Amino acid sequence: MPDLANRRHEWFARGRANGWRLEDAYECAGYVPDRGHACRLAARPEVASRINELATELRHAGFPNKAGIIHELMEIGRESRRMGTPVGYKEARMAYLEAGRLHDELAKDRARDREILGRELDRAARGEAPDKGHNSGVKAGLATFGMALHEPSAQR
């Protein structure tokens, strides 16, 4: 499936496929935060199928996302704590600390992405042409989308 025609919908789909919360993906796509509108956008057939397609590509490519890693670290922490031994508690503490560090890093990535997207949307609203290689500038800043932002393959 080719990229969605609406650039904001495509960015929303890429954020969701990469494990972002519904509201975060919606806001990063340039919309005013609103859970109801984000739910409706995610439920649109073309957006839902694009999210599925991108998420499947990421899973098959074997690229873990930060949200998934945080979830796994939290599970490791819970399992380690259930051991009830000093070593288990130490392992749980280390897993929770790493999950917290990744969570902070993810929040910084998302804030940077919102800033970059805001500049792009302002430029588009003023009718200015995007930088040469518009996608390359956006892709360089949208690191949290990871490999979901790869160039379209020739098969598409």
C-alpha positions, 0 to 999 in steps of 0.5 A, a space after each residue: 500500500 502506498 503512503 497515505 495521500 494526507 501527510 498528517 494521516 501518514 505521520 499518525 499511522 507511522 507513529 501508531 505503528 511504532 508503538 506511540 500512544 494514540 494521543 501522542 501520535 495524533 499530536 505529533 501529526 500536527 493535530 490539536 490533542 483530542 482523544 475522540 478525534 484521534 480514535 476516529 482517525 485511527 478507526 478510518 479504514 485506510 488509516 487502520 490498514 496503513 497502521 497494520 501494514 507498517 506495524 507488520 513491516 516493522 515486526 518482520 524486519 525485526 526492529 524493536 521500538 522503544 515502547 515495546 522494549 519498555 513494556 518488556 523491561 517492565 515485565 522483566 522487572 515484575 518477574 524478577 521481583 516475584 523471585 523474592 530474592 535479593 538478586 531478583 530485587 536487584 534485577 527488578 530495580 535495574 530493569 525499572 531504571 532502564 525502562 525509566 531512562 528509555 521512557 524519558 528518551 522517548 518523551 524527548 524524541 517525541 517533543 523533538 518530532 513535534 517541533 520539527 513537524 510544527 516547523 514543516 506545517 508552518 512552512 506549508 501554511 505560509 506556502 513556502 516550498 519545503 527544503 530540497 529533499 523535504 522527506 530527508 529533512 523530516 526523516 532525519 529529525 523523526 528518529 523515533 519512527 525508526 525504520 518505518 520511515 524508509 523510502 518506499 520500495 520499488 514494488 509499491 
